[in-house]
Amino acid sequence: MDELLPCREHWQAVDAARNIARDYRLTVTTDLFGWVIVERQWGRIGCAGRSARDTFAEPKAAQRFIAEIRARRRSAKKRIGVAYRAVRPN
């Protein structure tokens, strides 16, 4: 897991014709005690959106969780009709 830390990923799914403008951010860090913290922010582009923070004592559990998040973003084309694209950091 150390090779993945810190991790920041940002994706957007945009289809102006269908009024789809989704934003998803993923940040992975560790705290002072070695727990892995996975922070997620999602919502419509330009709006406040929602967020969640999950902590994992075991790095393998965090890796599985992150893999599930990435798989869900990859399946967006099937689910919502438009794929998420990676956004370059500012």
N, CA, C and O atoms as a GROMACS GRO file, in nm:
protein
  360
    1MET      N    1   0.083  -0.120   0.000
    1MET     CA    2   0.000   0.000   0.000
    1MET      C    3   0.087   0.125   0.000
    1MET      O    4   0.044   0.229  -0.050
    2ASP      N    5   0.208   0.117   0.055
    2ASP     CA    6   0.293   0.235   0.064
    2ASP      C    7   0.321   0.298  -0.071
    2ASP      O    8   0.336   0.420  -0.080
    3GLU      N    9   0.328   0.216  -0.177
    3GLU     CA   10   0.356   0.273  -0.308
    3GLU      C   11   0.238   0.354  -0.362
    3GLU      O   12   0.254   0.430  -0.457
    4LEU      N   13   0.119   0.337  -0.303
    4LEU     CA   14   0.000   0.410  -0.348
    4LEU      C   15  -0.025   0.537  -0.268
    4LEU      O   16  -0.114   0.614  -0.301
    5LEU      N   17   0.054   0.559  -0.164
    5LEU     CA   18   0.029   0.674  -0.077
    5LEU      C   19   0.128   0.785  -0.104
    5LEU      O   20   0.243   0.755  -0.135
    6PRO      N   21   0.091   0.908  -0.096
    6PRO     CA   22  -0.048   0.953  -0.096
    6PRO      C   23  -0.107   0.940  -0.236
    6PRO      O   24  -0.035   0.940  -0.336
    7CYS      N   25  -0.237   0.929  -0.241
    7CYS     CA   26  -0.306   0.910  -0.369
    7CYS      C   27  -0.416   1.013  -0.382
    7CYS      O   28  -0.497   1.031  -0.290
    8ARG      N   29  -0.420   1.080  -0.495
    8ARG     CA   30  -0.528   1.175  -0.525
    8ARG      C   31  -0.575   1.146  -0.667
    8ARG      O   32  -0.497   1.150  -0.762
    9GLU      N   33  -0.704   1.119  -0.680
    9GLU     CA   34  -0.761   1.095  -0.812
    9GLU      C   35  -0.887   1.179  -0.826
    9GLU      O   36  -0.960   1.202  -0.730
   10HIS      N   37  -0.910   1.226  -0.948
   10HIS     CA   38  -1.024   1.313  -0.976
   10HIS      C   39  -1.081   1.272  -1.111
   10HIS      O   40  -1.009   1.267  -1.211
   11TRP      N   41  -1.212   1.244  -1.114
   11TRP     CA   42  -1.279   1.205  -1.238
   11TRP      C   43  -1.403   1.290  -1.258
   11TRP      O   44  -1.464   1.338  -1.163
   12GLN      N   45  -1.440   1.307  -1.386
   12GLN     CA   46  -1.564   1.377  -1.420
   12GLN      C   47  -1.633   1.302  -1.533
   12GLN      O   48  -1.570   1.247  -1.623
   13ALA      N   49  -1.766   1.302  -1.526
   13ALA     CA   50  -1.849   1.246  -1.632
   13ALA      C   51  -1.938   1.359  -1.681
   13ALA      O   52  -2.020   1.412  -1.606
   14VAL      N   53  -1.922   1.396  -1.809
   14VAL     CA   54  -1.995   1.510  -1.862
   14VAL      C   55  -2.060   1.473  -1.995
   14VAL      O   56  -1.996   1.420  -2.085
   15ASP      N   57  -2.189   1.503  -2.005
   15ASP     CA   58  -2.264   1.490  -2.130
   15ASP      C   59  -2.365   1.604  -2.132
   15ASP      O   60  -2.473   1.592  -2.075
   16ALA      N   61  -2.328   1.714  -2.197
   16ALA     CA   62  -2.412   1.833  -2.197
   16ALA      C   63  -2.549   1.807  -2.259
   16ALA      O   64  -2.649   1.864  -2.213
   17ALA      N   65  -2.556   1.724  -2.361
   17ALA     CA   66  -2.684   1.696  -2.428
   17ALA      C   67  -2.783   1.630  -2.332
   17ALA      O   68  -2.904   1.650  -2.345
   18ARG      N   69  -2.733   1.552  -2.238
   18ARG     CA   70  -2.822   1.483  -2.143
   18ARG      C   71  -2.819   1.546  -2.004
   18ARG      O   72  -2.874   1.489  -1.910
   19ASN      N   73  -2.755   1.661  -1.990
   19ASN     CA   74  -2.746   1.735  -1.864
   19ASN      C   75  -2.680   1.652  -1.754
   19ASN      O   76  -2.725   1.654  -1.639
   20ILE      N   77  -2.574   1.579  -1.789
   20ILE     CA   78  -2.497   1.502  -1.692
   20ILE      C   79  -2.367   1.575  -1.667
   20ILE      O   80  -2.292   1.605  -1.760
   21ALA      N   81  -2.340   1.605  -1.541
   21ALA     CA   82  -2.216   1.674  -1.503
   21ALA      C   83  -2.177   1.625  -1.364
   21ALA      O   84  -2.207   1.690  -1.264
   22ARG      N   85  -2.109   1.511  -1.359
   22ARG     CA   86  -2.074   1.448  -1.231
   22ARG      C   87  -1.925   1.463  -1.202
   22ARG      O   88  -1.841   1.464  -1.292
   23ASP      N   89  -1.896   1.475  -1.074
   23ASP     CA   90  -1.759   1.494  -1.028
   23ASP      C   91  -1.733   1.394  -0.916
   23ASP      O   92  -1.819   1.371  -0.831
   24TYR      N   93  -1.614   1.332  -0.915
   24TYR     CA   94  -1.578   1.236  -0.811
   24TYR      C   95  -1.431   1.252  -0.778
   24TYR      O   96  -1.346   1.252  -0.868
   25ARG      N   97  -1.400   1.266  -0.650
   25ARG     CA   98  -1.262   1.280  -0.604
   25ARG      C   99  -1.232   1.173  -0.499
   25ARG      O  100  -1.316   1.140  -0.416
   26LEU      N  101  -1.111   1.120  -0.507
   26LEU     CA  102  -1.066   1.017  -0.414
   26LEU      C  103  -0.930   1.057  -0.361
   26LEU      O  104  -0.839   1.088  -0.438
   27THR      N  105  -0.916   1.058  -0.229
   27THR     CA  106  -0.789   1.090  -0.165
   27THR      C  107  -0.758   0.980  -0.064
   27THR      O  108  -0.842   0.945   0.018
   28VAL      N  109  -0.636   0.926  -0.071
   28VAL     CA  110  -0.594   0.821   0.021
   28VAL      C  111  -0.469   0.870   0.094
   28VAL      O  112  -0.370   0.910   0.032
   29THR      N  113  -0.474   0.865   0.228
   29THR     CA  114  -0.361   0.906   0.312
   29THR      C  115  -0.352   0.811   0.432
   29THR      O  116  -0.433   0.719   0.445
   30THR      N  117  -0.254   0.833   0.517
   30THR     CA  118  -0.246   0.759   0.643
   30THR      C  119  -0.245   0.859   0.758
   30THR      O  120  -0.202   0.973   0.742
   31ASP      N  121  -0.292   0.814   0.873
   31ASP     CA  122  -0.286   0.901   0.990
   31ASP      C  123  -0.160   0.869   1.072
   31ASP      O  124  -0.078   0.788   1.031
   32LEU      N  125  -0.146   0.933   1.186
   32LEU     CA  126  -0.027   0.915   1.269
   32LEU      C  127  -0.014   0.774   1.325
   32LEU      O  128   0.096   0.733   1.364
   33PHE      N  129  -0.123   0.700   1.330
   33PHE     CA  130  -0.122   0.565   1.387
   33PHE      C  131  -0.110   0.457   1.281
   33PHE      O  132  -0.114   0.338   1.313
   34GLY      N  133  -0.096   0.496   1.154
   34GLY     CA  134  -0.079   0.400   1.047
   34GLY      C  135  -0.208   0.353   0.982
   34GLY      O  136  -0.204   0.268   0.893
   35TRP      N  137  -0.322   0.405   1.024
   35TRP     CA  138  -0.448   0.369   0.962
   35TRP      C  139  -0.457   0.436   0.825
   35TRP      O  140  -0.409   0.548   0.806
   36VAL      N  141  -0.517   0.367   0.731
   36VAL     CA  142  -0.536   0.422   0.596
   36VAL      C  143  -0.669   0.496   0.593
   36VAL      O  144  -0.772   0.440   0.632
   37ILE      N  145  -0.667   0.620   0.548
   37ILE     CA  146  -0.787   0.703   0.540
   37ILE      C  147  -0.822   0.722   0.392
   37ILE      O  148  -0.740   0.770   0.314
   38VAL      N  149  -0.944   0.685   0.356
   38VAL     CA  150  -0.994   0.701   0.220
   38VAL      C  151  -1.105   0.805   0.224
   38VAL      O  152  -1.210   0.783   0.284
   39GLU      N  153  -1.080   0.919   0.160
   39GLU     CA  154  -1.180   1.026   0.156
   39GLU      C  155  -1.237   1.034   0.016
   39GLU      O  156  -1.163   1.031  -0.083
   40ARG      N  157  -1.370   1.044   0.008
   40ARG     CA  158  -1.438   1.054  -0.121
   40ARG      C  159  -1.529   1.176  -0.121
   40ARG      O  160  -1.594   1.206  -0.021
   41GLN      N  161  -1.532   1.245  -0.234
   41GLN     CA  162  -1.621   1.359  -0.254
   41GLN      C  163  -1.688   1.340  -0.389
   41GLN      O  164  -1.620   1.310  -0.487
   42TRP      N  165  -1.819   1.358  -0.395
   42TRP     CA  166  -1.889   1.339  -0.521
   42TRP      C  167  -2.010   1.430  -0.528
   42TRP      O  168  -2.061   1.478  -0.426
   43GLY      N  169  -2.055   1.454  -0.650
   43GLY     CA  170  -2.173   1.536  -0.672
   43GLY      C  171  -2.172   1.597  -0.809
   43GLY      O  172  -2.089   1.563  -0.894
   44ARG      N  173  -2.264   1.688  -0.830
   44ARG     CA  174  -2.274   1.757  -0.958
   44ARG      C  175  -2.162   1.861  -0.965
   44ARG      O  176  -2.132   1.927  -0.865
   45ILE      N  177  -2.103   1.876  -1.080
   45ILE     CA  178  -1.997   1.976  -1.099
   45ILE      C  179  -2.052   2.114  -1.066
   45ILE      O  180  -2.157   2.154  -1.116
   46GLY      N  181  -1.979   2.186  -0.982
   46GLY     CA  182  -2.019   2.321  -0.944
   46GLY      C  183  -2.107   2.329  -0.821
   46GLY      O  184  -2.139   2.439  -0.776
   47CYS      N  185  -2.147   2.215  -0.766
   47CYS     CA  186  -2.231   2.212  -0.645
   47CYS      C  187  -2.149   2.157  -0.528
   47CYS      O  188  -2.041   2.102  -0.546
   48ALA      N  189  -2.203   2.175  -0.409
   48ALA     CA  190  -2.132   2.132  -0.288
   48ALA      C  191  -2.112   1.981  -0.284
   48ALA      O  192  -2.004   1.935  -0.247
   49GLY      N  193  -2.212   1.904  -0.321
   49GLY     CA  194  -2.198   1.759  -0.324
   49GLY      C  195  -2.194   1.696  -0.186
   49GLY      O  196  -2.232   1.758  -0.087
   50ARG      N  197  -2.147   1.573  -0.182
   50ARG     CA  198  -2.140   1.497  -0.058
   50ARG      C  199  -1.998   1.445  -0.039
   50ARG      O  200  -1.917   1.448  -0.131
   51SER      N  201  -1.971   1.397   0.083
   51SER     CA  202  -1.840   1.340   0.109
   51SER      C  203  -1.851   1.230   0.214
   51SER      O  204  -1.948   1.224   0.290
   52ALA      N  205  -1.751   1.144   0.215
   52ALA     CA  206  -1.744   1.036   0.313
   52ALA      C  207  -1.598   1.006   0.341
   52ALA      O  208  -1.511   1.023   0.255
   53ARG      N  209  -1.573   0.960   0.463
   53ARG     CA  210  -1.437   0.924   0.502
   53ARG      C  211  -1.444   0.784   0.565
   53ARG      O  212  -1.523   0.759   0.656
   54ASP      N  213  -1.360   0.695   0.516
   54ASP     CA  214  -1.352   0.559   0.569
   54ASP      C  215  -1.209   0.535   0.616
   54ASP      O  216  -1.114   0.578   0.551
   55THR      N  217  -1.195   0.465   0.728
   55THR     CA  218  -1.062   0.433   0.780
   55THR      C  219  -1.045   0.282   0.788
   55THR      O  220  -1.140   0.208   0.815
   56PHE      N  221  -0.923   0.238   0.764
   56PHE     CA  222  -0.891   0.096   0.761
   56PHE      C  223  -0.763   0.070   0.838
   56PHE      O  224  -0.661   0.136   0.816
   57ALA      N  225  -0.769  -0.026   0.929
   57ALA     CA  226  -0.649  -0.064   1.004
   57ALA      C  227  -0.558  -0.150   0.917
   57ALA      O  228  -0.436  -0.145   0.930
   58GLU      N  229  -0.618  -0.228   0.828
   58GLU     CA  230  -0.543  -0.318   0.740
   58GLU      C  231  -0.531  -0.258   0.600
   58GLU      O  232  -0.633  -0.228   0.539
   59PRO      N  233  -0.411  -0.241   0.549
   59PRO     CA  234  -0.393  -0.186   0.414
   59PRO      C  235  -0.462  -0.270   0.305
   59PRO      O  236  -0.510  -0.214   0.206
   60LYS      N  237  -0.467  -0.401   0.323
   60LYS     CA  238  -0.533  -0.487   0.222
   60LYS      C  239  -0.681  -0.454   0.211
   60LYS      O  240  -0.736  -0.454   0.100
   61ALA      N  241  -0.746  -0.426   0.322
   61ALA     CA  242  -0.887  -0.389   0.320
   61ALA      C  243  -0.907  -0.257   0.247
   61ALA      O  244  -1.002  -0.242   0.170
   62ALA      N  245  -0.817  -0.164   0.270
   62ALA     CA  246  -0.823  -0.034   0.200
   62ALA      C  247  -0.802  -0.054   0.050
   62ALA      O  248  -0.871   0.008  -0.031
   63GLN      N  249  -0.709  -0.141   0.012
   63GLN     CA  250  -0.684  -0.167  -0.130
   63GLN      C  251  -0.807  -0.225  -0.197
   63GLN      O  252  -0.841  -0.186  -0.309
   64ARG      N  253  -0.877  -0.318  -0.130
   64ARG     CA  254  -0.999  -0.376  -0.186
   64ARG      C  255  -1.106  -0.268  -0.203
   64ARG      O  256  -1.174  -0.263  -0.306
   65PHE      N  257  -1.120  -0.182  -0.104
   65PHE     CA  258  -1.219  -0.075  -0.108
   65PHE      C  259  -1.190   0.021  -0.224
   65PHE      O  260  -1.281   0.059  -0.297
   66ILE      N  261  -1.065   0.059  -0.240
   66ILE     CA  262  -1.024   0.150  -0.348
   66ILE      C  263  -1.047   0.083  -0.484
   66ILE      O  264  -1.092   0.149  -0.578
   67ALA      N  265  -1.018  -0.046  -0.495
   67ALA     CA  266  -1.041  -0.118  -0.620
   67ALA      C  267  -1.189  -0.119  -0.656
   67ALA      O  268  -1.225  -0.107  -0.773
   68GLU      N  269  -1.276  -0.133  -0.556
   68GLU     CA  270  -1.421  -0.130  -0.580
   68GLU      C  271  -1.465   0.008  -0.629
   68GLU      O  272  -1.548   0.018  -0.719
   69ILE      N  273  -1.409   0.114  -0.572
   69ILE     CA  274  -1.442   0.250  -0.615
   69ILE      C  275  -1.401   0.270  -0.760
   69ILE      O  276  -1.478   0.322  -0.840
   70ARG      N  277  -1.280   0.230  -0.794
   70ARG     CA  278  -1.232   0.246  -0.931
   70ARG      C  279  -1.316   0.163  -1.029
   70ARG      O  280  -1.344   0.209  -1.139
   71ALA      N  281  -1.354   0.043  -0.990
   71ALA     CA  282  -1.437  -0.042  -1.076
   71ALA      C  283  -1.573   0.024  -1.099
   71ALA      O  284  -1.626   0.019  -1.210
   72ARG      N  285  -1.629   0.084  -0.997
   72ARG     CA  286  -1.758   0.152  -1.009
   72ARG      C  287  -1.746   0.270  -1.106
   72ARG      O  288  -1.837   0.292  -1.187
   73ARG      N  289  -1.639   0.345  -1.100
   73ARG     CA  290  -1.620   0.457  -1.193
   73ARG      C  291  -1.603   0.405  -1.336
   73ARG      O  292  -1.654   0.466  -1.431
   74ARG      N  293  -1.532   0.293  -1.353
   74ARG     CA  294  -1.514   0.236  -1.487
   74ARG      C  295  -1.645   0.184  -1.547
   74ARG      O  296  -1.659   0.182  -1.669
   75SER      N  297  -1.740   0.145  -1.463
   75SER     CA  298  -1.866   0.091  -1.513
   75SER      C  299  -1.970   0.200  -1.541
   75SER      O  300  -2.084   0.167  -1.574
   76ALA      N  301  -1.935   0.324  -1.528
   76ALA     CA  302  -2.030   0.434  -1.544
   76ALA      C  303  -2.091   0.438  -1.684
   76ALA      O  304  -2.208   0.473  -1.698
   77LYS      N  305  -2.016   0.404  -1.785
   77LYS     CA  306  -2.068   0.407  -1.923
   77LYS      C  307  -2.192   0.319  -1.934
   77LYS      O  308  -2.290   0.357  -1.998
   78LYS      N  309  -2.188   0.201  -1.873
   78LYS     CA  310  -2.303   0.111  -1.874
   78LYS      C  311  -2.418   0.165  -1.789
   78LYS      O  312  -2.534   0.155  -1.829
   79ARG      N  313  -2.386   0.223  -1.675
   79ARG     CA  314  -2.488   0.265  -1.580
   79ARG      C  315  -2.555   0.397  -1.614
   79ARG      O  316  -2.677   0.406  -1.612
   80ILE      N  317  -2.476   0.499  -1.647
   80ILE     CA  318  -2.532   0.633  -1.670
   80ILE      C  319  -2.520   0.680  -1.814
   80ILE      O  320  -2.573   0.786  -1.849
   81GLY      N  321  -2.452   0.604  -1.896
   81GLY     CA  322  -2.443   0.638  -2.038
   81GLY      C  323  -2.326   0.726  -2.077
   81GLY      O  324  -2.311   0.761  -2.194
   82VAL      N  325  -2.244   0.764  -1.980
   82VAL     CA  326  -2.126   0.845  -2.010
   82VAL      C  327  -2.013   0.800  -1.916
   82VAL      O  328  -2.035   0.776  -1.797
   83ALA      N  329  -1.894   0.790  -1.972
   83ALA     CA  330  -1.779   0.742  -1.894
   83ALA      C  331  -1.716   0.854  -1.813
   83ALA      O  332  -1.719   0.970  -1.853
   84TYR      N  333  -1.660   0.817  -1.700
   84TYR     CA  334  -1.580   0.912  -1.621
   84TYR      C  335  -1.445   0.926  -1.688
   84TYR      O  336  -1.388   0.828  -1.736
   85ARG      N  337  -1.393   1.046  -1.691
   85ARG     CA  338  -1.260   1.074  -1.745
   85ARG      C  339  -1.176   1.135  -1.635
   85ARG      O  340  -1.224   1.213  -1.553
   86ALA      N  341  -1.048   1.098  -1.634
   86ALA     CA  342  -0.955   1.154  -1.536
   86ALA      C  343  -0.934   1.303  -1.562
   86ALA      O  344  -0.923   1.346  -1.677
   87VAL      N  345  -0.928   1.378  -1.455
   87VAL     CA  346  -0.905   1.523  -1.464
   87VAL      C  347  -0.765   1.549  -1.412
   87VAL      O  348  -0.727   1.499  -1.306
   88ARG      N  349  -0.688   1.626  -1.486
   88ARG     CA  350  -0.552   1.659  -1.442
   88ARG      C  351  -0.556   1.748  -1.320
   88ARG      O  352  -0.641   1.835  -1.310
   89PRO      N  353  -0.463   1.727  -1.226
   89PRO     CA  354  -0.459   1.813  -1.107
   89PRO      C  355  -0.422   1.955  -1.144
   89PRO      O  356  -0.352   1.979  -1.243
   90ASN      N  357  -0.470   2.049  -1.064
   90ASN     CA  358  -0.441   2.192  -1.091
   90ASN      C  359  -0.300   2.226  -1.055
   90ASN      O  360  -0.259   2.341  -1.070
   0.00000   0.00000   0.00000
